[in-house]
Amino acid sequence: MDYGAFTDASLKMMYEAVRGALRADDEFEANGEDPKFRVRATPEWKRHAGSLESEMLKRGLQVEIIDWTGGQGELPLTVDP
C-alpha cells in the first residue's frame, strides 16, 4: 500500500481504526468471546499499524503508539544482578 498517497487525516483515521479493532478484540476476550478482528493473532494488522506509524512520523505528525502488550507490560531486555 502506498501510505505516502494518503492525507494526514486519512493516516490518522486508519491508525485509530487499528486501535479500535484491537480494543474491541480485547473487550470480546474479556467477556469470554472469540476476538472478531483477530488483531493480535494476525501479523498483517501489526505491519499495517507500523507502516502507518512510519509514515506519520516521517511527516512529523504526533502519534500515540499502540500498546500491543495488552496492558501486560514487557520483560526487560537485561536483568541487573
C-alpha positions as CSV (number, residue, x, y, z in Angstrom):
1,M,0.0,0.0,0.0
2,D,1.3,3.5,-0.9
3,Y,0.9,5.2,2.5
4,G,2.5,8.3,1.1
5,A,-0.5,8.8,-1.1
6,F,-2.9,9.3,1.8
7,T,-3.7,12.6,3.5
8,D,-2.6,13.2,7.1
9,A,-6.2,12.8,8.2
10,S,-6.6,9.5,6.4
11,L,-3.5,8.1,8.0
12,K,-4.7,9.1,11.5
13,M,-8.2,7.6,10.8
14,M,-6.7,4.3,9.7
15,Y,-4.4,4.2,12.7
16,E,-7.3,4.8,15.0
17,A,-9.3,2.1,13.3
18,V,-6.5,-0.4,14.1
19,R,-6.6,0.8,17.7
20,G,-10.4,0.5,17.8
21,A,-10.3,-3.1,16.4
22,L,-7.6,-4.0,19.0
23,R,-9.7,-2.5,21.8
24,A,-12.8,-4.4,20.5
25,D,-10.9,-7.7,20.4
26,D,-9.7,-7.2,24.0
27,E,-13.3,-6.5,25.1
28,F,-14.6,-9.6,23.4
29,E,-11.9,-11.7,25.1
30,A,-12.6,-10.1,28.4
31,N,-16.2,-11.2,28.0
32,G,-15.2,-14.8,27.2
33,E,-15.8,-14.4,23.5
34,D,-13.6,-15.0,20.5
35,P,-12.0,-11.8,19.1
36,K,-13.8,-10.7,16.0
37,F,-10.9,-9.0,14.2
38,R,-8.0,-11.2,15.5
39,V,-5.7,-8.2,15.5
40,R,-3.2,-9.7,17.9
41,A,-3.2,-13.0,16.0
42,T,-2.9,-11.6,12.5
43,P,0.6,-10.2,11.7
44,E,-0.7,-8.0,8.9
45,W,-2.5,-5.8,11.4
46,K,0.8,-5.0,13.2
47,R,2.6,-4.4,9.9
48,H,-0.2,-2.1,8.7
49,A,0.0,-0.1,12.0
50,G,3.8,0.0,11.8
51,S,3.6,1.4,8.2
52,L,1.1,4.0,9.3
53,E,3.3,5.0,12.2
54,S,6.4,5.3,10.0
55,E,4.6,7.5,7.5
56,M,3.1,9.7,10.2
57,L,6.4,10.1,11.9
58,K,8.1,10.9,8.6
59,R,5.6,13.7,8.2
60,G,6.2,15.0,11.7
61,L,2.7,14.0,12.9
62,Q,2.2,13.3,16.6
63,V,1.5,9.6,17.1
64,E,0.4,7.8,20.3
65,I,1.9,4.4,19.6
66,I,-0.4,1.4,20.1
67,D,0.3,-0.7,23.1
68,W,0.5,-4.3,21.7
69,T,1.2,-5.8,25.1
70,G,-2.5,-5.7,26.2
71,G,-1.5,-3.9,29.3
72,Q,0.6,-6.8,30.5
73,G,3.9,-4.9,30.1
74,E,7.0,-6.4,28.6
75,L,10.0,-8.1,30.2
76,P,13.2,-6.0,30.4
77,L,15.9,-6.8,27.8
78,T,18.5,-7.2,30.5
79,V,18.4,-8.2,34.1
80,D,20.6,-6.4,36.7
81,P,22.3,-8.8,39.1
